[in-house]
């Protein structure tokens, strides 16, 4: 899934109308939110511009067949794609390199699917190149109404594009990490690696703690690789707050657990520091690992080794190095308003500002934070004292008073602000932000769910926000909200992505689940998701898919835009593009 690094590939070769030319720098989106920058920004999209979409709208250009169902105890379960599809321009197909997507389903299957609808393509788009059933899934009652649990997280490709890493749950063996041959889909030896309490506990840098059974512990966060590719990072949270968060590092050279980190020193099934956000951790150029965590138990404020509701930086072998914790984390803990919902995005250097190295993330409370990466609190025994003073927060605060505080404080983007209501269908933001540089400015785009009142579960507009990253010369950077999408209401959106052309005419894409967080994916009455396109300059809606045009997918879906099509994974792969 590498975010668009090159222009669209060439046209048909003159001497072979069954083979398309391949660019010297083929496009690969190899992980969640894109290329190695992981910004959620495709800066080479020349076809799906605001003008073209507004004039002609979009149609379904192609679709795969419905992917494999799974029969368990006599009941047939449709597949659901929680994983974001990956994109390769140079998939090593039998007919030579070809455009393809790779995806994985809740039923435990992984697929490579053709994605080239040019006339010169050797195969029709939507054709399955290979399909591999990795595990025997088991129904988990805690998962979205009682779903089979196979693959929940987004896989990742190594930089050579030769190995695909996937985490999956098997009913007998539990959580497993696989390495597959990209060309064939075959599992490589000596994989898979078993991830269980014994293996992770023996390598835990913050123990003792318990990695509970797969029916309790989810692996929803996207996988990540270290810059050299020798560490695979696999995050864990829980479905209903019944255990601690974990991050496990696997040595990809010898297929063994190299290190592990638990967010708290807990052995009982109590929520503490889940690492569950769909985007997974971030990795900087030095190989340090950045993650946000879920709530810890109320009144656990300064318990040693307890790192709930915090931004953490760990080294490559998962030793904790530094942290940031919001000033009001006691309230976040109490009300289950965790910041793990919005994993961190590492911004490119802010040239000129006194804080050039920053990281952005949000949370269920509806705030979006910008933090100086060099000013985190050095590692200590516990979180700092909780505070009622918003101006004391150690993030990069906007210069003016925030209306919810009457003082300076973190920027509330989706409201109304509350320190009591923010869990389940009260939550206001569960998605990673996207970054883009447009019109000479730096921007963040955030998707969420504003509520009708502080104690309401009813979503209202606005649901998409545009934030300017202000980087004053010689002064600290900060965020300011410059606009919202009018009228559009999201119920439970995934992370936005931005696609722009060379002239910075950009489109923001969002998939909304179109149902509350607590909706069962097995309930026939639960509606299907909707894909939206917005003008990035004004946030005016450009287009939305028709009701029922998409089948039900997983939750927190994110689109992939490449070569004039917007790819959505549900129970199949669907590609929207301009009419031809």
Buried (B, 14 or more C-beta within 10 A) or exposed (E): BBBBBBBBBEEBEEEEEEBBEBEEEBBBBBBBBBBBBBBBBBBBBBBBBBEBBBEEBBEBBBBBEEBBBBEBEEEEBBBBBBBBBBBBBBBBBEEBBBBBBBBBBBBBBBBBBBBBBBEBBBBEBBBBBBBBBBBBBBBBEBBBEBBBBBBBBBBBBBBEBBBBBBBBBBBEBBBBBBBBBBBEBEBBEEBBBBBBBEBBBEBBBBBEBBBBBBBBBBBBBBBBBBBEBBBBBBBBBBBEBBBBBBBBBBBBEEBEBBBBBBBBBBBEBBBBBBBBBBBBBBBBEEBBBBBBBBBBBEEBBEBEBBBBBBBBBBBBBBEBBBBBBBBBBBBBBBBBBBBBBBBBBBBBEBEEBEBBBBBBBBBBBBBBBBBBBEBBEEBEEBBBEBBEEBBBBBBBBBEEEBEBBEEBBBBBBBBBBBBEBBBEBBBBBBBBBBBBBBEEEBBBBBBBBBBEEBEBBEBEBBBBBBBBBBBBEEEBBBBEBEBBBEEBBBBBBBBBBBBBBEEBBBBBBBBBBBBBBEBBBBEEEBBBBBBBBBBBBEBBBBBBBEEEBBBBBBBBBBBBBBBBBBBBBBBBBBBBBBEE
